[in-house]
Amino acid sequence: MKASPPCWRGIVPESRVALDLQPLLARAGLLQGSCHVLDSQIRPGGKTILRLRGPNHEPLKVRSFPTPDAAAAMVRLRGLIGEHPGFSQVLAWSDTLVLEEWVEGASLATPEVSTSHAMASGALLAELHQIPLPPGNPQEDPVHVLLEQSCARLQALSDTHALPACEATRLVEELRARSPRQVHQGLIHFDFCGENLVWSEQRGVVSIDNERLRLGPLAYDLGRTMALWPLTAEALAAFLSGYRAAGGQAEDTDRPFWWLMALVTSAWFRVRQEPARADRALLNLRGWGPHAKEPSP
């Protein structure tokens, strides 16, 4: 059995660099020979991230997307945020590649996140949720579509024996019984967790991975954070306090519904693409009860 390749690779074939990066660097006003690839990361789904050293030795990031449309959508949505210090900047875009600034900082993907960092993170998510959307964006109610999608995913988890059939049936019933009639929609991150956040001494909390920006229910985004980020009870309380203090608009009354839906999404994704990391999501899903307030850390 062959050993798995390392996640970070220090050498990227020169032909690949020339093929992929030349149009992108040209759009950024950079010469091909002025930037050097330091390493690369292959992510689930075949996505690639390159870390570059720029002409002035500044760190840069190149992120690949599956299609040009996906890259264009991310760039458009990131543009709605503007020059916000809490979100890494897009510098150029070409075809399926996006050039971004590389933000140095201490990762918040640690077992013990301080309450001050958690509170600042909650405030940052609230600020994202308050970004005004331009006229013409669809405002239709997405609950029915997301509900049916989650029920189908629970059935898929049951079919693959990742979740007992009786549990899948119970959770489908819980989702249908708790389905909210109205939701607040806006710009959501969909991957707002410690793995994608750093603490910068100059800028505070910064989201360094914004590739999954989209329009959707604000409470779903908050639920996704709770499902993805195993915060302690104290840190979670600080996060929610920061979110509310900064004007976060996710509905408290419907939070159990959205957090359960977020757990379904997380478990389904992990089982399909990262089975080695699926245990916590499945455990939280199995342990979800009718009086659940939040996923367990």
Disulfide bonds with the S-S distance in Angstrom:
none
